[in-house]
Amino acid sequence: MRTVLFAAILALAAPLSAQDQTASPRHTVVFQQDGRFAAWPANNGIWNWGDEIVVGFTLGYYKKNPTGGHDIDRDKPSAPRQARSLDGGETWEVEVPSYMDGKGNEREVTTLREPIDFSNPDVALRLREDKFYDSEDRCHSWEGPFQLPKFGRPNLLARTDYIIEGPQQVTAFIAASKESGQEGQPLCIRTTDGGVTWEPVGWIGEQPPASYGYAIMPATVALGDNGYLSMIRRGGVFDGKKRWWVEAFLSPDKGRSWYMLDKPVLENAGNPATLTRLQNGDLALAYGWRTAPYGIRAQISKDDGQTWSREFVLVDDGMSWDLGYPRTVQRADGKCVTIYYHHRADHPERFIACTIWDPSGAR
């Protein structure tokens, strides 16, 4: 049953229905190469220090899928990569993360024995599947991977979504498999000893049906001292038809309990959202749009998610549904930098795209 929570615990109100264009977004390319398939920034993570931005993505080989799925060659290797910009997303250099060896394999899982100092302004965490990694020098070098506990489930399905809350405390928002082993159900976890141990805090929503249905890929911001707002990617079967969307959950008590909100519900045919706290306190919500016209859309909230601006378009020239998975940061001049994977009619291979846009233009 959906629950509407009002201002006392920071509920969301409906966005306006009209669609709008934001003022003159600028588009750059993070990575693009003939014959390659570059995708899924939301699976890897984004970090920034003013105008220095690092984003992770997956690099494989392009192959047209005759069944309509992702156009990636599953018979050739794929590997994580990261790209770095020193000028707020205008130009990019691609790097091989240091947790990869010379043969293109990840290092073996090890044990974290000394706490991570989360007060270090250059620290970054990466969470992926059932492991986490840390960098103390803005992603130039990485330690790990380190094992995460399974929290009573067969597998973890973590992506990078965390909030630093103290020198040794981080709260992360991940997903685990359902008890059946299929994906998935999100949960809030926390370390209070610098990453040496992690404890479950609270499951986000009910476990989806065992047959078909998933809730994965949280994108989360803090609300005040005790609250969290998280956008969850959903899928399920209704009246015999599959449906894919994004919905909002609110915790008023540091992640112990969660309430599903009536709005916003993004009927975007299955693409995760990115939720970003801006310098002026506003929230920026961006998400892939997997129905024609294919692209990336966004909304702004000026009141901690109680109301939202009109939906506006960042890009709408996609060739098919196989795009999106965005992540957004804000650079020093206040403009937002949204990274996603994309393809157009003139370039069928998937590439990593960047759109730089001004959130102050949202109405």
N, C-alpha and C positions, 0 to 999 in steps of 0.2 A: 504494500500500500504506500503510495507516495505521500510524503509529509511536507507541508508547507510550513517553514519556520520564519517568523517575522523578525523585525529589526532587533529584537532583544537578543537573538542569537544569529543575526546577520544572514537572513534569508535572501534569496535571489528573486527578483521580479522579472517579468517577461521583457525581452528586448523588443524594440519596435520592429514591425514586420517588413518595412521597406528596405530595399537594397540600395547601397550607395557606393560611390567610388571615393577612395581617399585621394588626397591631393598629390599628384605627380610622384608616385613611388619610383625609385631607381633600382634597376635590376643589374646584377653582376653575376659572374659565373665563378663558383668555387672550384669545381673540377668537371671537365668534360673531355672525353677521348673516344674516338671512333672505335667501335668494337667492344667497348667496355660497358658494364652495367654498374652504375654508382647510385646508391640508394640508402634510405632509412636512417636519417640523422636521429630520429627519436629513439631508435634502438641503441644508440651509442652515447649521446650526451653533448652538451654545449657548456662552455665556461667562458667568462670574460672578465677582464680587468680594464675598465674603461674602453679604449679603442683596440685593445689586444683581445682577440676572440679566437677560441679554438673550438672546432666542431668535429665530432666523430662521424664516420659513415662506413658503409660496407662496400667493398670494391670487388666485383666479379666480372664475368664476360657476358656480352649480349648474345641472346639467341631467341628468336621469335618463338613464342609458346603457342602452338596451334590450338590448344584447349582454352586459351583466353586468360591464363594465369600470368604471373610475373615473367617478363621476357629475359630471364637469366638462365645461363647454361649451367644446369645442375651437375654436369659431368666435369666441369672445370672448377678449380679452387676459387674460393672467395676469402677475403681477409679484411680485417679492420684497418682503416686508415684515419688520419686526422688531418685537418687543414687549419692553417693559422693565418690570421690577418692582423697586421699591426696598424692599420689605418681605418678601422671601423667597418670593415667588410668591403672596401673598395677593391682591394687586391688580395690574393691568397697564394699560399705555398703549401703543397701537400707533403706530409711527413709520415714515416712509418713509426707507429708507437713503439716505445722502447720495451714493452712487454712482449714484442714479437722477436723471434730469433732470426738468424741469417737464412734459415730455410723456409721462412714464412709461417712458422708455428708459434703458438703462444707458449710462454714459459709454463712449467708445471706449477700446480697450486702449492702454496707454502703457508706457513703459520705466522700470523702477525704476533710478535712477542713484545714489542715496545709500543705504547700508545701513540697515536697520531696527534699532533698538535694542531687542532682545528682553528686556533687563534692566528696561525700563520696566514697572512693575507694572500699568499701565493698558492695555498693548498687547493687541490681539486680531487674529487672522488669520482670514480666510474663504477657503476653497478651494472652487471650483465649476467643474466641467467642466475646461477647460484654462487657467483663470485663477486668480489669487489677489489678495486685497485686504488692506490692513492699516489698523488704527485705533490711534491712540496716546492716545485719550481715552475709552475704554470704549464704543466703538461709536457715539459721538455724531457723529463725522465719519469718513469712510473715504477712503483713497487707493487709486488703482487704478481698474479692474482692470489687473493686470500679467500678462504672458504667461508660462505655464509651458512648458518644452520638452515634446515629444511622446514622448521616450524610445524612439524607433524604432517607434512604433505609429501607426495612422491617426488616433486620437482619444484624448483623456483623458476620464475619467468621474469626476473628483475630487468628493468631499464633504469637509467640514471635519473633520479628524482629525489632530492634530499634538501634539508634545511639545516645549516649549522646553527646551533643554539648555545654553544659554550665551548671552552677550550678542549673539553673531552666529550661533548655531547653533540650528536647528530641524530635527527629523525629522518628516516627514509621511507619512501612510499613505493612499494614493489607489488608484484603479483606472484602468486603461487599457483600450481596446478590445482584443479579440484581433487577431491578425494579419489575420484576415478582415474586420475592421471592426466585427464584432458585439461586444456586451458579453459578458464583460469578464474581466480578470485583475488582481488587486491587486498593488501593489508599494510598497516603502519607498523614499522619496527624502529627500535632505538638503541643506540649505544651511549653509555655514560662513562666509558673507560677508554675512549680514544680508538674505538674499533676493535678492541681485543675480544669483546663479547657483544652479542646482539640479542635483544629480547623482543618478543612480540608485544605490541601495544593494543591493537584492535583490528579486527577484520572490517573492511569497508564494504558494507552491504551484505546481503544474503548470498550464499553459494548458488551460482546459476545451476539450472537443471543438468543432470548427468548426461542426458542424451545429446543436446546441442544447446549451447549458450555459453557466453564468456563475458567476463568483466576484467579488463587488463589495462595496462599502460597509464597509471595515474600521472597527472600533471598538477602540482600542488603549490599553494602559497600559504603563508601564515596570515591569520587574522587576529590582530591584537596579541596579547600575551598567551592566550590559551586556545585559540581557534585555528582550524585549517579549512581551506576550501580546496577540493580536488575534483578535477574533471576526469571521468573514467570512460574508456572506450568500451562499448557494449555490442553484443550480438545475440540474437535469439530467434526463435520460431514462434510466429503468431498466426493463428488461423491457417496453419499449414505453409506459411511463407516465411522465408528468412528475412530478417531486418537487421540493419547495422546503424548505430547512432552513438552519440556521446551525451552523457548526463552528469549532473553535478551532485557531489556529496559534501556535507558540512559536518565537521566535528567541533563542538564547543568546549571539549575537555581534553585537549592535548592528544587526541587520537584514540581515546579509549572507546568512544561511541561515535557512530556516524549516522546521519540522516540524509536520505535521498530527497532532493529538492525538485520542485515542479519545473523550474526554469534555471538556466537555459537547457533545452534539449536540442542538440544539433543533429538534424536528419541529413547527415553528410555521406551516407552509404559506406561508412566504415573507414575512419581515419582518425588517428589520435589528435588531441588538441595540445597546445602549448600555452601555459598560463604564466604570466610574468608580472611581478611587482615593479612598477615604474618609479623613477626618482621622485615624482611629485605625489606618490601614493596611489595613483590610478592602477587599475589592472588591465593588462592587454591579453586578449584571448584570440589565438589564431589557430586555424585548422584546415586540413585538406578538404577539398570538395570533389567527391567522386561521382557526381552526376554532371551532365553537360549543362553549362560550359565548365569544363574541368579546370580546377585551379586551387587557389588559396584565398580564404576569406578571414575576416577579423571583426572583433567588437571591442569596445572600451567600456569599463565601468569606473565611475568616479566616486563610488560610495561602497567600496568593499564587496561588490557583487550584488547589491540589492537591486540595482537597475543597470541596464546596459544600453550602449549606443545602438544605432542602426548597424546592421551587418553591412560591411563594405568589402569590396573586392581588391585584393592585392595583385592577383594575376588570374587570367581566365582563358589562356591560350593553350591549355593542355591537350594532348592528342588522345588520351584515354584516361580511365580511372586510375591507372598505375602511377601514382604520384603522391606527393604530400609528406607525411611524417615530419611535420615542421618542429623547429625549436627556435625560440626568440630570446634575444638579449637586448639591452639598451646600451647604446654607446655614449661617449662623454657629452656629445652635443644634444642629447635627448631623443635622437631618432632611434627607432626600433630596427633591429636587424633580424630578419626571419630567414632561416635556412631550411631547405626542403629538397626533395628530389623531384625531377620534372622531366618532361619530354614534349617536344612539339613536332608538328608535321614535317618540318625541315630537318629534324634531328631525332630519329626514333630511339636511339640509345638513351638510356636514362642518365641524367647528369645531376650534379649537386648545384642548386641555384640559390641565389641570395637576393632578397628584396629589402631595400632600405626605405623606410617610410616614417612619416611624421605622425605620431599618435595624437598630437594636439589638434589635428584637422578633423578628428572624428566628431560627429554630431549625435 
